[in-house]
Amino acid sequence: MTRLVTRGVVAALWLFVAAPNLGHAATSDAWITTKAKMALLTTEGVSGTSVNVDTIDGRVTLHGKVSSNEEKAKAENAAKSIDGVREVRNLLQVVPPGRETAVKRADSDVKRAVEQTLARDQALKNSSISVQSVNEGVALLAGKAATVSDHLRAIEDASAVPGVRRVAELWRGERAKTDQGRGVTDSASDYRITAATKLRLIADSSTPALEINVDTRDGVVTLFGMVPNGTAKQSAETDARKVSGVKRVVNELQVVPNAQ
């Protein structure tokens, strides 16, 4: 009995001491992931929408599909250029494109399509982002993003428009201001949610916390990684939903039974 109590006290003390550190790691990881996604979406020769980013303790994992070894190397270099990255694990698969003929759209049509896409996105209603030009498929965005999340979303929206090869930016000065304002507040809230979710997963014996990755954006928590069974998958989602400030949970955990 005494031994069990002692273990409980030690565990509680560990959580108390580790909580700030986990919060700091989560802050760093979430920031690195966001910056890496931006870098990939704006790097020439990299299809950022096909590359997934996961960061744990400053170690970035890239996974998804690219069309060549050159694109794979460019993606890795882009990730390595982000401040705070300790290591990059490149798991990108090289899948050469098929022989289908690409339909080339006129730059004027692409520009109009990007403008319409940004205008339709209600998540950007507090931002003022315009399309300065589209030249040979390179869309140049300008203006002011209200938050860091809006900044990333605008790049993602533009990148998804058919005919856009890459997104360039002309708002770096404005970004510095927004990063010091509401954008940082929003990000801090997401970091807190990520840290609190990780703590719940660690405290739950039914979830393999070290195998579960947590990403939070605008209060929407995404869980990804591998779990041994459906029960662990559901428990992880339930834990995330209990965290204050969570608006929604996207459960992308994959069930991979342990080898017998």
N, C-alpha and C positions, 0 to 999 in steps of 0.2 A: 504493500500500500504506500509506504513511504517513498519507495522508488518511483511509483507511478506519479505521485504528487510532485516529486523532484523533477521528473521529466516534463510534467505539465508546466511547471514554473519556468524551466529552461526554454521550452518551446514558446511560452508567452513572452519571455524576455527577448528571445531571438526575433519574434515578430515586431516587438516594440522598437528594437534597435535597427532592424533591417528595413522597417517601413519607410523611413526617410530615404534610405539608399535605393530602395526599389522605386520610389517616386522619382528620384533623380535619374535612375536608369531609364524609367519609362519616358520621362521628359526628353532625354537625349535620344532615345530610340525613335519616338514618334516624330521628333524634329528631323532626325536623319532620314527617316523613311519619306517624309514629305519632300525634303530637299532633293533626295535621290530621284523621286518620281518626276519632279520638275526638271531636273538635269537630263533625265532620259528622254522626256518629251520634247526637249529643246535641243537635243544633240543631233547634228547632221549625220545621217546614215544609220540612225537607230529608230526602230519602230517602237516607241515608248509604250504604246497601248498594248503591246504583246508581251511586255516584260513585267513580271510581278516582283515586288520588293518586300522583304521581311527583315526586320532588324531586331536583334537581341543582344543587349550589352555592348552595343557599338559594332557588332559583327553583322554585316549585311549579307543576305542571301538573295541572289537573283535567280528566278526560275520562270519558265515560260518557253516560247519558241522564237527563234530568230532565223533569218534566211541565209546567213553565212558566218564563217569563223571571224571575219573582219568585224561584222556587226556585234558578235559576241564579245570581242575584245574591246570595242568602243564602249559598249554598255558597262563593262567592268571598269574601264578607265574613268567613265563618268561618275560611277559610284565611289571610286577611290578618291575623287577630287573633293568630296564633301567633307567639311570639317567635322571631326568627331568620329569618323569611320576608322575602326581599328583593324578590320579585316574584311575582305570581300570573298564570299564563296559563290563561285559562278557555276550554277547548275543549268544554265540555259541550253536548250537543245537546238542544234542546227538542223533546220528542215528547209531544204531548198524550195523555192517557190515553183509552182506548176508552170506550165507553158501558156497559161491563159493570157490573152491579150488585154493589157490594161487600157481602160478607157480614159483618155486624157481630156479633162474638162478645161474650158477656157478659164483663165484666172478671174475674169470678171464674174463668171457664174459661181466660182468657188467662193469669192469674197462675199457675194450676196448670200450664199448658203451659210457661211460662218456667221454673218451678221444676224441672220434669222435664227440660227441655233442659239446664239448668246441671248437674243431678245426673248426667246421662248423660255429660257431657263429661269424660273422664278427664284431659284436659290441665289441668283446674281442681282436681284432687284436693288440691293443696297450698294452695289458697285457701279462704277462708270467705266465700262470697258468698250473700246471701239476697235474696228479692224482698219488699220491704216492702209494696208495694201496686201495683195497676194501676187507674188512674182514667181512664176514657174513652180507653183505649188507650195511656196513658203509663205505662210500667213504671218503678218506682223501685227501684233496686238499692242495697243497703247491704252493709257487711261489710269484709273485708280481702282485697286481692289480693296474692298472694305475689310477683308480678313485674309489671312494666309490661306484658309480653306477656299475662299472665293478665287484667289489667285490660281491655285492648283486646278480648281474646277473649270475655270475659263480655258486653261491650256488643254485640259482633257476634252472639253466640248469641241474646241477648234480642231484638235487632232483627230477626232472621230468623224469629221466631215469628209465625205469622199472627194478625193482630189487634193487634199492637204497632205503634203509630204513631211512637213516639219513646221513647228511653231517658233517664231522668234518674238522677242519682247523689246518694248521701248518704254518701260515704266519703272525702271530700277530705282529711280529717285523717289517715286511715289511709294514703292514697296517699303522703303526704309521707314517712312512715316506710318504706314499702316501696321507694320510689324511692331511699332512701339505703342500702338493704340489698341483698338478693339480686337485686332487679330491675335495679339498675344494673350488677351484675356480669354478668348475662345479656345486657343490652343492649351492654355493652362488648365481649363476645365476638362478638356479631353485627356490631358496628361493625368489629371487626378483620377478620372474615371478608369483609365487604363491601369494605373497603379492599384486602385481599390479592387478592380476585377482580378488582377493577378494575385493579390493577397487572399481573396476569397477562394480562388482555385487552389492555392497552396494549402489553405486550411481544410479543404474538402478532400478527404481520403479517397473518395470515389473518382477523382479526376487526376489524370497524370499531368500536373501543372507544368512541368518542364517541357512537355511535348506540345503544349497549347500556346499559340501565339495570339496576342490581343492587339487589335488596332482600333482606335477610336477617332471618329471624324464627325464633328458637329453633334456629339452625343449618341451617334450610331456606332455600336460596338460590333466589330467583325471578329469572329473566332475562326482560326484556321490552324491546321496541323493534323496530327494523327492521334486517335484514341482507340483503345482495344475493343470497345463495344458500344452499342447504342445507348446503354445506361449512362456511360461516362459522357457521351455526347450531349445527352439531355441534361445531365447534372451541371455540366459546364455552362450551358445556356441559361439554366435556372439561376446559377450563381451570378452570372453577368446581369440578369434582369433585376436582381436585388440591389444593385449598386445605385445609389442616389445620382440622379442626373441622366441616367440612361434612357434614351428615347425609344430605341429599337435595338434588337440583337439579330445580326445576320450570322447564322451558324453554318460555316463552311467546313467544319471538321469532317475528316474522312475516317471511317471506321475500318481499321486494319487489325484483324485479330492477331494476337500474339502467337508466334510459332510454338507448336507443341513440342 
